[in-house]
Amino acid sequence: MACIDAFFFIKLSAIIGISYMLNLFLVRYMYTLKILDIPNERSSHLHVTPRSGGIALFISFLAGLLLFEMPISFLFLMPLSIVFIVGLYDDLYTLSSKVKLVLTALSAIFLFLAGFDIQHFGTFLGHEIMLSFWISLLFYAFVVSGFVSALNLIDGLDGLASLVSIAILLPFAYIGFKYSDAFLLYMTLITISAIVGFLILNWHPAKIFMGDSGSMFLGFVISIIVTYAIQKEYITAISVLLLAAVPILDTLIVMLRRFIHKRNPFSADKTHIHHIFLKQQQGNTRKTVLLVGLIQILFSYLGLGFKVRDDIFILILYVLCFVLFYFILTPNEVRKNGD
């Protein structure tokens, strides 16, 4: 049973403090470390900014695991560390999107073999969908690598990936508290605390970015938390489409739009949800980030409270939301020109 007392909150405060101090250190010595984001035509910032925040997120997360004495095995830490290192290497030297997807998928396979697997896909039209071992393994690798990429893609404005991640994680903290599940509650709050310490300096105008090491790490941690909640049958696999709606919707809509216009699905553009809303908000970054965060909170609330026996209803609702958001997030000029 999860223990919540004064010492519990002291530990969380310590994680926030560790994250904040590490990020301050990374800002101060950014030219020594040389993990920098140089502004270009696609950037929303004007000054050279360190993108090493993922290092602080990773270290403060590990510190949180130690503080809460989490029973973590090598098979758990290994794939998590691989994803972080892949992201850090990309921040330093640049990797192609395909290479990052493959390496993340391999890390997901290690995680699957460590026991974080999903074989019960859900109930549709009264029939339970059970996946065989190999299909489940391949599907899990595809889904996890896809979600990690989705969170990475949405990291385009100061504080956006941080706020969206917190909005996704909060329902799982509630679930952990509701069911007195110490692993779920502690893992979620450790991650949120690490993000909060970073967000203080990442809020617009940002002094530091999380980089690919941070967004990939967070995407992978969220995948672990979601997998655990599904295994415990606190949620169904299909409900994740709502609980993590914003990055998933954004990626699916962007990919569909590129497919329609016969463009490379991995090509960069400025048609993501934050780009569209930023334009509508006349370049106000803070309002845009809060708006996108609020949308994710609403989806998270919907996913948490939408109780049905058949997952087909959640899928239908998600498809309707997808169609609605496609037209909201695809202005006429983008539909015609594809950019």
Residue, then its C-alpha position, 0 to 999 in steps of 0.5 A: m500500500a502506498c504510504i503518504d505522509a510528510f516524508f513522502f512530500i519531502k521526497l517529492s520536493a527533493i526530486i523537484g529541487i534536484s531537477y531544478m539545480l541540475n538544470l541550473f547547472l546545465v544552463r550555466y555550463m551550456y557552452t562547455l557541454k556544447i549541447l545547444d539548440i541553434p535557432n533556424e527558420r523552424s525555431s520558435h526561439l531567437h537565442v542559442t539555448p541548451r537542449s540538455g534538460g533531458i540529462a537533468l530529467f534522467i538523473s533526477f528520475l533515477a534519484g527519485l527511484l532511490l529515494f522511494e526505494m523502488p524495486i527496479s531491475f536491470l532489465f527495467l533500467m537497461p531499455l530506459s537507459i538505451v532510449f535516453i542515450v539514443g536521444l542524447y546522441d541525437d542531441l549531440y550529433t544528430l540521428s535520422s528519424k528511422v534510426k531512432l524509431v528502430l532503436t526505440a523499438l528494440s528497447a521496447i522489445f527488451l522492456f516487453l521481455a522484462g515483463f511489461d507486455i500487453q496481450h489483452f488488447g480489449t473487448f470489441l463487440g463482445h469479443e475479447i481480443m487476445l494477441s499471440f506472443w509474437i504479434s503482441l511483441l511486434f505490436y508493442a514495439f511499434v506502439v511504444s516507438g510510435f508514442v515516443s516519436a509522437l511526444n518528441l514531435i510535439d516538443g516544439l514550444d517552451g514548456l509544451a512537452s512538459l505540460v502535456s506529459i504532466a497532463i497525461l501522467l496525472p490520471f495515473a497518479y490518481i489511479g495509483f492513489k485510488y487502488s493503493d498501488a505504490f509502484l504506479l503512484y510513486m513512479t508517476l509522481i517521481t516523473i512529474s516531480a522531475i518534470v516540474g523542476f525542469l519546467i520552472l526553467n523551461w517555461h517561456p521564455a525558456k532558459i533550457f530545452m529537454g532535447d531529444s534525450g528528454s522527450m524520448f526518455l519521457g515518452f518511454v517512461i509514460s509507456i512503462i506506466v501505461t503498460y503497467a496500468i493496462q496489465k493491472e486492468y486499471i484501464t483498457a489498452i484502447s483508452v490510452l487513445l484518450l489518456a494520451a490523445v494530444p501527441i497521438l492525434d497530432t502525429l496521426i493527423v500530420m502523417l495522414r496530411r503528408f500521405i495525402h499530399k504524397r510527402n515524406p512522413f518523416s519530413a519536418d514542417k510547421t503544421h503540428i497542433h502547436h504551430i496551428f494554435l500558435k498562429q491562431q493565438q497570434g504568436n502567444t506561446r504561453k497561451t498556446v501551451l496552456l491551451v494545448g495542455l488544457i485540451q490534453i487534461l480534458f481528454s485525460y478526464l474523458g479517458l479516465g471517466f468513460k466507463v464502458r464494457d465494450d471498447i468499440f465505443i471508445l474507438i468510435l469516440y476517438v475516430l470522431c475526435f480524430v475527424l473533428f481535429y483533422f479539420i480544426l488543425t488543417p486550414n484550407e491553405v494546408r489542405k490545398n498545398g500540404d504545407 
